[in-house]
Amino acid sequence: MSRRRRDRESDTLLNLDSLMDILSCLVGVMLFLVMYTVLELGSTSFEVTVPSPRDRPVDSRRVIVIASAGTVRVMDTGRPVSDLLTGAEAVEMQDVGAFVRQANLSPPTDSYFQYLLHFDEEAAVLQGRAQAYEVEIRELPGERGDSLSTPDAPSEYAALLDDLDPDDVWLEFFVDAASVGVFRRARGVAEERGFATRWSPLALDFPVTYDLAQDRDGPRPRGTYSKPQR
């Protein structure tokens, strides 16, 4: 009986020795592959192109890009505000109300938004008539924006950027929590076209009203407030 036990113990030791030999060979091969890879990488040069952020052009105006609900929408207030205020300098104080109502009969729009003019009489008394105009921005029904989900598909967002000059315009992104991915894609498209950009974590609650005395080129994270639909 004792001889059989010794034979079994010897067989077990032989099996473990064989396993250790196999593992040692595998470790040696892996070390060789790692050393070879490191040597090859050390002798190879790589060229990586990283786009550098552009500074805002001097005397440029701001165009807003709203990243919300997984899409992006361009808000360029320049032309709509100019249309609303056409002739405002020549309007007498007693005629301002009629002027505002006339401007809002056919309010200007762009691809995603409608723009209306308002007049704050209290601000006019305290600060002057020129400081009392406000713009209300409403969303156009059914216009969701561009998801940029298919890189090779035609992009409305890219087409709108192509109509802007990066030497005259810089872009500010307003980004909500659900749209970080589409914001990154949109910012990449803008930087490829040479636009200076910055972004703010902000979700606008439309309709949005802002004071023209402070910002002619659209609402900002500060000084923006929402009003009930009139």
Backbone hydrogen bonds, N-H to C=O, Kabsch-Sander energy under -0.5 kcal/mol:
donor,donor_aa,acceptor,acceptor_aa,energy
5,R,1,M,-1.8
6,R,2,S,-1.9
7,D,3,R,-2.1
8,R,4,R,-2.2
9,E,5,R,-2.3
10,S,6,R,-2.1
11,D,7,D,-2.1
12,T,8,R,-2.0
13,L,9,E,-2.0
14,L,10,S,-2.1
15,N,11,D,-2.0
16,L,12,T,-2.1
17,D,13,L,-2.2
18,S,14,L,-1.8
19,L,15,N,-1.9
20,M,16,L,-2.4
21,D,17,D,-2.0
22,I,18,S,-2.0
23,L,19,L,-2.5
24,S,20,M,-2.4
25,C,21,D,-2.0
26,L,22,I,-2.2
27,V,23,L,-2.6
28,G,24,S,-2.2
29,V,25,C,-2.3
30,M,26,L,-2.4
31,L,27,V,-2.5
32,F,28,G,-2.1
33,L,29,V,-2.3
34,V,30,M,-2.4
35,M,31,L,-2.4
36,Y,32,F,-2.4
37,T,33,L,-2.4
38,V,34,V,-2.4
39,L,35,M,-2.2
40,E,36,Y,-2.3
41,L,37,T,-2.6
42,G,38,V,-2.1
43,S,39,L,-0.9
43,S,40,E,-0.6
44,T,41,L,-1.2
48,V,46,F,-0.5
50,V,48,V,-0.6
60,S,57,P,-1.5
61,R,168,D,-2.4
63,V,170,W,-2.4
64,I,75,M,-1.9
65,V,172,E,-2.6
66,I,73,R,-3.0
67,A,65,V,-0.6
67,A,174,F,-3.2
68,S,66,I,-0.8
68,S,71,T,-1.9
71,T,68,S,-1.9
72,V,146,D,-2.0
73,R,66,I,-1.8
75,M,64,I,-3.6
76,D,74,V,-0.6
77,T,75,M,-0.8
81,V,77,T,-2.4
82,S,78,G,-1.9
83,D,79,R,-2.4
84,L,80,P,-2.2
85,L,81,V,-2.0
86,T,83,D,-0.8
88,A,85,L,-2.4
90,A,87,G,-0.8
91,V,88,A,-1.2
95,D,92,E,-1.7
96,V,93,M,-1.3
99,F,95,D,-2.1
100,V,96,V,-2.6
101,R,97,G,-2.3
102,Q,98,A,-2.2
103,A,99,F,-2.1
104,N,100,V,-1.7
105,L,102,Q,-1.0
106,S,102,Q,-0.6
110,D,113,F,-2.1
114,Q,138,R,-2.7
115,Y,108,P,-2.5
116,L,136,E,-2.6
118,H,134,E,-2.7
120,D,132,A,-2.7
121,E,119,F,-0.8
124,A,120,D,-1.8
125,V,121,E,-1.9
126,L,122,E,-2.0
127,Q,123,A,-3.2
128,G,123,A,-0.7
128,G,124,A,-1.3
131,Q,128,G,-1.1
132,A,129,R,-1.8
134,E,118,H,-2.5
135,V,210,Y,-2.2
136,E,116,L,-2.6
137,I,208,V,-3.5
138,R,114,Q,-2.7
140,L,112,Y,-2.9
143,E,140,L,-1.6
144,R,142,G,-1.0
146,D,72,V,-2.3
147,S,145,G,-0.5
153,A,150,T,-1.2
156,E,154,P,-0.5
159,A,155,S,-1.9
160,L,156,E,-2.2
161,L,157,Y,-2.0
162,D,158,A,-1.9
163,D,159,A,-0.7
163,D,160,L,-0.7
164,L,161,L,-1.9
168,D,165,D,-2.0
169,V,165,D,-1.6
170,W,61,R,-2.2
171,L,196,A,-2.8
172,E,63,V,-2.2
173,F,198,R,-2.6
174,F,65,V,-2.3
175,V,173,F,-0.6
175,V,200,S,-2.6
176,D,67,A,-2.1
179,S,176,D,-1.7
183,F,179,S,-2.0
184,R,180,V,-2.1
185,R,181,G,-1.9
186,A,182,V,-2.6
187,R,183,F,-3.0
188,G,184,R,-2.0
189,V,185,R,-2.0
190,A,186,A,-2.2
191,E,187,R,-2.8
192,E,188,G,-1.9
193,R,189,V,-0.9
193,R,190,A,-0.6
194,G,191,E,-1.2
195,F,190,A,-2.2
198,R,171,L,-1.5
200,S,173,F,-2.8
202,L,175,V,-0.9
202,L,200,S,-1.2
204,L,202,L,-0.6
206,F,204,L,-0.7
208,V,137,I,-2.1
209,T,225,Y,-2.7
210,Y,135,V,-2.0
212,L,133,Y,-1.9
212,L,210,Y,-0.5
213,A,133,Y,-0.6
214,Q,211,D,-1.0
215,D,211,D,-2.0
218,G,215,D,-0.6
225,Y,209,T,-1.6
227,K,207,P,-1.2
